[in-house]
Amino acid sequence: MQQLAPGKEGTEAAAQALAKGGMVILPTDTVYGLCADVRDDAAVRAIYAAKQRAPDFPLQLLFGRDAALLDRYAVVNHAARQLVDALGPGAWTIIVPAKDGWDSPALSGGRTVGFRMVPVEATLDVLDALGGPVAASSANISGGDSPTTCAEAIAQVGASCSIAIDAGPTAKGLDSTVIDASGETPRIVREGAIDRATVARILGLAQIQVVRSVRS
């Protein structure tokens, strides 16, 4: 496997590896992720095998800068669209209904999907070059430490991957805020880097339900 720095060579190599059904290690704002082209079911299933995890836990979808691609995979309702437009790429995960007629092992048999647009230029460049989203999970063996450096990710799952993009240590800030917009009333499943007041303001709500918070 190749460990490459962000830049044209790394972007092209990672996008080509993904397009050929390979798995790639990419940086996010919180941890390094294990990624596969979500349009390739075999590649998505390989994520579970690499992590030594049963395929009963949904994977996130990471999108590039073209928000129009969201509509191919997810029902981006009014609340989700408000959040995407207001926040841009950032420390959030939004859960919405999956698009009718689209299925993937990444859904683990469910009909909702969580998606992100991470604020990491190197990863956005790879996804834009690929022309579609990736299914992703933290680049660790199930139960292992979440990797905040490329070396930590390679040590755990590198044997299953063809390319790793090393952008240095992750920001290691708060976890992303997870917003469930799949029902009639949006709620925050995990309050993280983006606080409840910001989410409520964007959605025009006086308050919003918070299931769990990792903010101090």
Buried (B, 14 or more C-beta within 10 A) or exposed (E): BBBBEBEEEBBBBBBBBBBEBBBBBBBBBBBBBBBBBBBBBEBBBBBBEBBEBEBEEBBBBBBBEBBEBBEEBBBBBEBBBBBBEEBEBBBBBBBBBBBEEBEBBBBEEEEBBBBBBBBBBBBBBBBBBBBBBBBBBBBBBBEBEBBBBBBBBBBBBBEBBBBBBBBEBBBEEBBBBBBBBBEEEBBBBBBBBBBBEBBBEBBEBEEBEBEEBEBE
